[in-house]
Amino acid sequence: MLTLVTGTTGQVGRRFVPRLLAQSRAGERVRVLVRDEARGEPFAELGAEVVVGDLRDTGTLGKAVAGVDAVVNVAASFRGVPDEEAWAVNRDAAVALGHAALAAGVRRFVQVSTGLVYGTGRGRPLTEDDESRPGGAMWGAYPESKAAAERELRGMEGLDVRVARLPFVYGEGDPHLAQSLMWAKNWAATQRLHMGHHADVAQGLLRILHAPGIAGRVYNIADDVPVTAVELHQLNGVEIPAELYTRADPDPWAAITSTERIRRELGYRPLFPSVYAAREAGAL
């Protein structure tokens, strides 16, 4: 089995690939797509094959998927990029990769998406059967383009597509936890963020990649304990702005997802059920 992974130099990809390589069995190989040779060196040292090229370059895609059995498309563009770039990477390049994979006879395609595709809350944890309802403070080109990519990829006849919807990812030196204050400083005190440690995101992706008979299925990945804006300030050792306590949470269930399906069907159990468990383990 040869697995291609894209987005390997991002926060998720750079932590997922070493875990994929570490659990590979005899005969299983990993290929990574990177934009320049230097970025591929750390993965080559761990035993990965390296293909140099840009995901948005259709000429690169055929070379990347040649001989591949499975694809894990971790690539994403978000946070501060122009909308057109988000669409170009998150939808257009993902769909082009899907077509290239289908043409090359790839058997399995894992599309890494986001829990933000649900849009507005439903008054309960969001399940994989909930449709996307655009709206809310976190809606924009990133979730909209990811939702569009999901729809187009899942509609490709003959391609075994599985979708992983990620939470806010943190841990292992990732700056995301500190960056959460970009939003949390403007939230209500009780407004919550659903999170997932890199170890658990990798665990979920590995289960989705290897499970038989789940073509077309969508899975939420997250921990068990969403944290409030107050807690995010405390975890970062930052003073809590007084105005947080004067605001109302506009949508208490926005981006709060259920993990019942991945637990029941794939045996997922968070190694770090909460950010506090990760902190106690020294895994932040």
MIMAR-489998 format. One line per 3 residues: for each residue x negated, y negated, z of C-alpha. Coordinates in nm, 2 decimals, decimal comma. Example, Ala and Ser with C-alpha at 12.3 -4.5 7.8 and 13.67 -1.06 7.14 Angstrom:
<atoms>
-1,23:0,45:0,78; -1,37:0,11:0,71 .
</atoms>
This chain:
<atoms>
0,00:0,00:0,00; -0,13:-0,34:-0,10; 0,03:-0,64:0,07 .
0,00:-1,00:-0,06; 0,03:-1,28:0,20; 0,07:-1,64:0,10 .
0,05:-1,94:0,33; -0,25:-1,78:0,51; -0,42:-2,10:0,61 .
-0,11:-2,24:0,79; -0,04:-2,20:1,16; 0,17:-1,89:1,12 .
-0,03:-1,73:0,83; -0,37:-1,76:0,99; -0,25:-1,57:1,30 .
-0,04:-1,32:1,11; -0,30:-1,19:0,87; -0,55:-1,07:1,13 .
-0,27:-0,88:1,30; -0,16:-0,73:0,97; -0,52:-0,62:0,90 .
-0,57:-0,49:1,25; -0,27:-0,25:1,23; -0,33:-0,14:0,88 .
-0,37:0,24:0,82; -0,60:0,42:0,59; -0,52:0,33:0,23 .
-0,34:0,00:0,33; -0,49:-0,32:0,20; -0,42:-0,69:0,24 .
-0,47:-0,96:-0,02; -0,45:-1,33:0,06; -0,38:-1,62:-0,17 .
-0,58:-1,93:-0,08; -0,64:-2,26:-0,26; -1,02:-2,25:-0,24 .
-1,29:-1,99:-0,17; -1,40:-2,14:0,16; -1,06:-2,10:0,31 .
-1,06:-1,73:0,22; -1,39:-1,65:0,38; -1,25:-1,58:0,74 .
-1,00:-1,34:0,59; -1,26:-1,17:0,37; -1,48:-1,11:0,67 .
-1,19:-0,92:0,83; -1,14:-0,71:0,52; -0,89:-0,89:0,31 .
-0,90:-0,93:-0,06; -0,90:-1,29:-0,16; -0,73:-1,45:-0,47 .
-0,80:-1,82:-0,52; -0,53:-2,04:-0,67; -0,23:-2,26:-0,60 .
0,11:-2,10:-0,53; 0,27:-2,37:-0,75; 0,05:-2,26:-1,05 .
0,24:-2,00:-1,24; -0,09:-1,88:-1,40; -0,21:-1,78:-1,05 .
0,10:-1,58:-0,96; 0,04:-1,29:-1,21; -0,31:-1,25:-1,08 .
-0,19:-1,26:-0,72; 0,08:-1,00:-0,75; -0,11:-0,75:-0,98 .
-0,10:-0,41:-0,83; 0,08:-0,53:-0,52; 0,34:-0,32:-0,33 .
0,47:-0,59:-0,09; 0,47:-0,97:-0,06; 0,50:-1,17:0,26 .
0,56:-1,53:0,16; 0,47:-1,74:0,46; 0,39:-2,05:0,25 .
0,58:-2,36:0,36; 0,56:-2,74:0,32; 0,72:-2,96:0,58 .
0,66:-3,23:0,84; 0,58:-3,56:0,67; 0,55:-3,44:0,31 .
0,76:-3,60:0,03; 1,09:-3,43:-0,04; 0,98:-3,33:-0,39 .
0,68:-3,15:-0,25; 0,90:-2,96:0,00; 1,12:-2,85:-0,28 .
0,83:-2,76:-0,51; 0,67:-2,53:-0,25; 0,97:-2,40:-0,04 .
1,21:-2,33:-0,33; 1,05:-2,35:-0,67; 0,72:-2,17:-0,59 .
0,89:-1,91:-0,37; 1,14:-1,83:-0,65; 0,86:-1,82:-0,91 .
0,67:-1,58:-0,68; 0,98:-1,37:-0,66; 1,01:-1,35:-1,04 .
0,64:-1,26:-1,07; 0,67:-0,99:-0,81; 0,97:-0,84:-0,98 .
0,79:-0,84:-1,31; 0,49:-0,67:-1,15; 0,69:-0,40:-1,00 .
0,65:-0,51:-0,64; 0,87:-0,30:-0,41; 0,92:-0,53:-0,12 .
0,94:-0,91:-0,06; 0,95:-1,07:0,28; 1,06:-1,43:0,26 .
0,96:-1,63:0,57; 1,23:-1,90:0,64; 1,35:-2,11:0,93 .
1,64:-2,11:1,18; 1,70:-2,46:1,07; 1,88:-2,33:0,76 .
2,19:-2,29:0,97; 2,23:-2,67:1,00; 2,49:-2,76:1,26 .
2,57:-2,54:1,56; 2,87:-2,32:1,61; 2,92:-2,34:1,99 .
2,73:-2,01:2,04; 2,40:-1,85:1,93; 2,37:-1,85:1,56 .
2,38:-1,52:1,38; 2,25:-1,41:1,05; 2,60:-1,39:0,91 .
2,66:-1,76:0,97; 2,66:-1,97:0,65; 2,45:-2,28:0,62 .
2,63:-2,59:0,72; 2,42:-2,89:0,62; 2,40:-3,16:0,89 .
2,25:-3,25:1,22; 1,94:-3,43:1,33; 1,70:-3,16:1,21 .
1,85:-3,13:0,86; 1,65:-3,24:0,56; 1,45:-3,12:0,26 .
1,27:-2,85:0,45; 1,57:-2,65:0,57; 1,77:-2,73:0,26 .
1,49:-2,60:0,03; 1,43:-2,29:0,24; 1,80:-2,21:0,23 .
1,80:-2,25:-0,15; 1,50:-2,02:-0,18; 1,67:-1,76:0,03 .
1,98:-1,76:-0,19; 1,79:-1,73:-0,51; 1,55:-1,46:-0,39 .
1,83:-1,25:-0,24; 2,01:-1,28:-0,57; 1,73:-1,12:-0,77 .
1,85:-0,78:-0,88; 1,59:-0,51:-0,84; 1,38:-0,69:-0,57 .
1,39:-0,56:-0,21; 1,41:-0,90:-0,04; 1,41:-0,93:0,34 .
1,44:-1,27:0,51; 1,28:-1,37:0,85; 1,41:-1,69:1,00 .
1,16:-1,84:1,24; 1,21:-2,06:1,55; 0,97:-2,34:1,66 .
0,64:-2,15:1,67; 0,37:-2,21:1,93; 0,08:-2,05:2,12 .
-0,28:-1,95:2,07; -0,41:-2,31:2,04; -0,14:-2,41:1,79 .
-0,07:-2,79:1,83; 0,30:-2,74:1,78; 0,38:-2,75:2,15 .
0,23:-3,10:2,19; 0,39:-3,21:1,86; 0,73:-3,11:1,99 .
0,73:-3,44:2,18; 0,76:-3,63:1,85; 1,13:-3,52:1,86 .
1,18:-3,44:2,23; 1,10:-3,80:2,34; 1,42:-3,91:2,15 .
1,64:-3,63:2,27; 1,88:-3,60:2,56; 1,74:-3,44:2,87 .
1,93:-3,12:2,82; 1,88:-3,08:2,45; 1,71:-2,75:2,38 .
1,44:-2,61:2,14; 1,44:-2,24:2,06; 1,08:-2,12:2,04 .
0,87:-1,81:1,96; 0,51:-1,73:2,03; 0,28:-1,64:1,74 .
0,24:-1,29:1,88; 0,61:-1,24:1,86; 0,65:-1,40:1,52 .
0,38:-1,16:1,39; 0,56:-0,87:1,56; 0,89:-0,96:1,40 .
0,73:-1,00:1,05; 0,55:-0,67:1,08; 0,87:-0,49:1,17 .
1,06:-0,66:0,88; 0,78:-0,57:0,64; 0,75:-0,20:0,73 .
1,11:-0,11:0,81; 1,27:0,12:0,55; 1,62:0,06:0,41 .
1,68:-0,30:0,50; 1,69:-0,46:0,15; 1,88:-0,78:0,16 .
1,89:-0,81:0,54; 1,82:-1,14:0,73; 1,67:-1,14:1,08 .
1,63:-1,42:1,33; 1,30:-1,41:1,53; 1,28:-1,60:1,86 .
1,22:-1,57:2,23; 1,48:-1,54:2,50; 1,47:-1,88:2,67 .
1,52:-2,20:2,47; 1,36:-2,50:2,66; 1,50:-2,84:2,72 .
1,35:-3,18:2,64; 1,26:-3,23:3,00; 1,07:-2,90:3,01 .
0,88:-2,98:2,69; 0,75:-3,30:2,86; 0,66:-3,10:3,17 .
0,48:-2,83:2,98; 0,27:-3,10:2,81; 0,20:-3,27:3,13 .
0,37:-3,59:3,01; 0,59:-3,83:3,21; 0,96:-3,78:3,13 .
1,11:-4,10:2,98; 1,40:-4,23:3,19; 1,61:-4,28:2,88 .
1,63:-3,90:2,82; 1,88:-3,89:3,11; 2,11:-4,15:2,95 .
2,16:-3,97:2,62; 2,41:-3,71:2,53; 2,32:-3,39:2,34 .
2,50:-3,42:2,00; 2,50:-3,05:1,92; 2,40:-2,82:2,21 .
2,39:-2,51:1,99; 2,19:-2,65:1,70; 1,91:-2,41:1,60 .
1,98:-2,17:1,89; 1,97:-1,83:1,74; 2,07:-1,48:1,83 .
1,81:-1,20:1,82; 2,06:-0,92:1,87; 2,02:-0,79:1,51 .
1,64:-0,76:1,51; 1,65:-0,61:1,86; 1,91:-0,35:1,77 .
1,80:-0,26:1,42; 1,42:-0,30:1,44; 1,34:-0,26:1,80 .
1,20:-0,61:1,85; 1,13:-0,72:2,21; 0,94:-1,04:2,27 .
0,60:-1,00:2,43; 0,65:-1,35:2,57; 1,02:-1,38:2,65 .
0,96:-1,75:2,74; 0,70:-2,02:2,71; 0,64:-1,98:3,08 .
0,55:-1,62:3,04; 0,30:-1,72:2,77; 0,16:-1,99:3,00 .
0,11:-1,74:3,28; -0,07:-1,51:3,04; -0,30:-1,79:2,93 .
-0,16:-1,76:2,57; -0,07:-2,12:2,51 .
</atoms>
